[in-house]
Amino acid sequence: MTGYLRWVPPRIDMSVAHPARMHDYWLGGGRNFAADRELAEKIIRMMPGVEDVARLNQAFLRRAALFMVEQGIRQFLDIGSGIPTVGNLHEIVRRAAPECRVVYVDGDPVAVAHTELLLEDVGGTAVLLASLRDIPGVLDAEATRELLDLDAPIGLIAPMLHFIPDAADPACILAGYRDRLASGSYMAIAHGTADTEVPGLAEVIEAYRSTHHPVYPRTHAEILRMCAGFDLVEPGLVGFAHWRPEDPADLSPYPGINSMFYAAVGRKP
């Protein structure tokens, strides 16, 4: 396969929307298919301003990553990285500290295939096709071991736990990574919630059930439990737009959208 679609792996069902590619579409990226765009537009009609969720999530993750760099973190593990076409983590942190190293992890073959192309000539980076639930498979992978020193502090980016069902125990998954990280490591989490009153939210949650990746929004208390073992930095677990905003553009004009995800950064003692 050549041209625009050369990054699409074989046997990918392009007729079924995928959240990572919908996220890419909302950010203005070009790595999405007709089914992704169709459902993304349908969701916009259900919930005006929903495209701001993608933008605010990227903005939070940028602020969180740069905070970690300020604390001396120079190696990062992004579990559930999606399609990094807009606001790549390695580009963000390397502007502040060129020696930073980044390993991306995602379970979507399209996201990984595109990331592989993106990183072809970029040293100090790698991408794994793996489930973030497979903690040994991620941390003990050859690419991870080559780039990351697990005996030194790491910045763990975890923006996709709302796609993990309760039966898989996302708090236990995050604790599994935490237990393998060195003291002084940091974690950034962004997790969808239904605590906020946003018109159309119930319909959007139902729409995600038409994909292979339904969403599982959780309460503040449930997400806070996922942060166990980390000392949260100020302002704690808050709406993602309210975690240290730097500019009016870091906020949505739709008030409820600003708190559709809870976000926090914590340090492992």
N, C-alpha and C positions, 0 to 999 in steps of 0.2 A: 504494500500500500504506500502510495507516495502522496506528496502535496500536503494539503491542510490536514487530512486524516491519517497521516503516517504515524501519528502518536497513539492511534487507537489500537489496542491489542486485539488479536483475533478472538472470536467467540463472545464479544461484548454485545449485550442486548441493548441497542440504542433506542429501543421503543419504550423502555421503562426509565422514568426520571430517577435521578440520583441526587441526594441532598448536596453533595460536594459540588456537583456541576451546576445545580441551581444557585448555590452560593456564589460560584464563579460568575454566573450570569448577572446576578444582582450587583456584583462588584464591577461589571462592565468588561469581564474577561471574555475570551473567545473559545474556551475549551468546554463547550456544552453542546447538546444535541437538541433537536426539535422537541422531543418529549420533555426535556428539562425546561426549556423556555416556555412551553405550553403550561406546565404545572406552575412554574414560577409566576407567570402572568395571572393565572387563575387565583393564586394565593394573594397577589397584590390586590385583586378585586375584592377578595374576602376581607383583607386587613390593610387598609391604606397605611403606608409608611413601613410595611414589613421589610422592604428592601433596605431600610436603614439598619435593620438588625445585623446584616452582613457587614456594613460599613462600621458600625459601632463596635462589633466584635473584633474586627481587624484593628481598630484604633486602640481598644483596650490591650490587645495582645502586643501591639507595638510599645505602648507605655510600660507594660509589665516587663517586656524583654529588655528595654533600655534601663529600667530600674535595676534589673539583675546585673546588667553590665556595670552599672555604677557601683554595685556591691562587690565587684570583682569576678563575677561569673564569666567564663570564657568558653564554656562548652554547653551545648543545648541538645535536648531530646524532645522532639515535637511528636506526641502520640495522637494520631488523628489529624494529620496535617492537611488533608484535602488537596486541592489543586492550587499551588502557590503562584498564581499568575499575577496577583496584585498584592503588594506588600509582603514580599518574601522575607522570612525570618532571617535567613543568612545575610541578606542585603542590609536589613535594618541593624543587626548587631555589629556587622563588620564596618559600617560607617562610623560607629563609635569605637570599635576595637577590632582592627583588621585580622587579628590572630584568632578570632572566634571560630569554633568548629560546630557544625550542626548535623544531626542525624534526624531525618524525617521518617515517620512511620505512618502507613495507611493501609487499609484493607481493600481499597478500591483499585483494581488494576488500571483503570483509566487515569486516576490521579497519580499513581506511581509511574506509569509509562510517561506521562507528560513531565513529571518531576525529573525522571532520568534524563530526558532530553535537555531540560533546563539546566541540569547540573553537569552535563557532559564535560565541560571545560572548566569546572569550578572545583578547585582543590579544597580539602578540608570539609567536604560535605558528602552525604550519602543519603539514599532513600531505601527503605525496606518495605516489601510487600508482606505485611504480617498483621494479624489481629492484635490490637492493643491489649487484649485479654491474655495473650501469650507472653507473659512477663519474661520467662527464661529465653524464649525464642527471640525476643527483642533485645534484651540486655546482653545475651551471650552470643548474639550473631557476630560473625566475623567483621562485618563493616562497623558495627558498634564498637567492638573491642579495638579496632584499628584507630578509630577517631576519638573515642571518649575514654577517659581515665575514671573508672568507677570508684577509685579510691580518693578522688578529688571532687569538690563540689560541682554539681551539675544544675542547670536550669531546666526543669521539667515543665513543658507546656502541655496542658490537658484541656482542650476546648470542645471535646466531643462526647463526654460521658452521658449526655442526655439521649444518646442513641443506644445506650446499654440498658437492657431490661432489668427489672428488679431481681429476676431469677439469677442473673449473672453477677449480682452484688457489686455494683460499681465502686462502692466505698472500699470493699475488699481489694479490688483491682488497684485502686490508687494507693492503698496501704502497702500492697505488694511492691510497687515501685518505690514508695517511700522507704521501706525497710532495706532496699538494696542501695539507696543513695547514701553518699557520704554526709557526715555532719557539715552544716554550712550550705547545703544545697537549697535551692528554692523551687517552689511549685507555683504555677499560675493556672487557675481553673476558671472556666467560663461555662455556665450550665443553665440551660433553659428552665423557666419556671412558669407556672400558671397562677402564681400569687397575685400578679398585677391584673387589673381589670382593663383588658384591651378588647374592643369590639372585634369579633371574628376569630378570636383565639381558638375557641373550641372547634370551629370549622377548619382552621388551619391544621390543628393537631390531627383531625380526622383525615384531611387531605394527605398528610404524610403517610398514612396507613396504606395508601395506594402505591407507595414505593416499597422497595425491599428493606427500607430503613425507617421504621416508625420511630417517633420521638416520644420520650418519657419525661415530661416536665416534672420537677420536684420542688418541694417547699424549701424555704430558707433553712429550717431546722435539719432537713434531710441532707442538704448540700453542705451545711456546716459540719455535719458528722463526717463527711468525706474528707474534710480538712484536718481531721484528728492527727496529732503528731507533728503538725506544723504550727509555728507561731505566726499568726497572721499580722502583717504590717498594716498600719493605718491606711485607709479607714475600715479595714476588716472586710467582711462579706457584704457587698452592696450591689445595687444595680450597676451593670457594666459601664454605663455612661458616666456614673458618679464615682468611679475609681480614678481619682486624681486627674480629672479632665484638665486639659491645657488650653483649650480653644473652644469658642462657641460651636465650631463644627463638630466637636466631640459629642454633642448632644443632638437628639432628634427633636424636631418641632412637635412631634406627637408624644406627649408626656409619658404615656404608658409604655411606649417602645423603649424608653431609657432604662426600664427595669425588667424587661422581658428575659434577660439573663442576669443571674447573680455572678459576681466575679470577685476573686480574691487572689492575693499573692501571699505565700507563707514561706517561712524559713525552717528547715529542719535543725533543731538544736544540736 
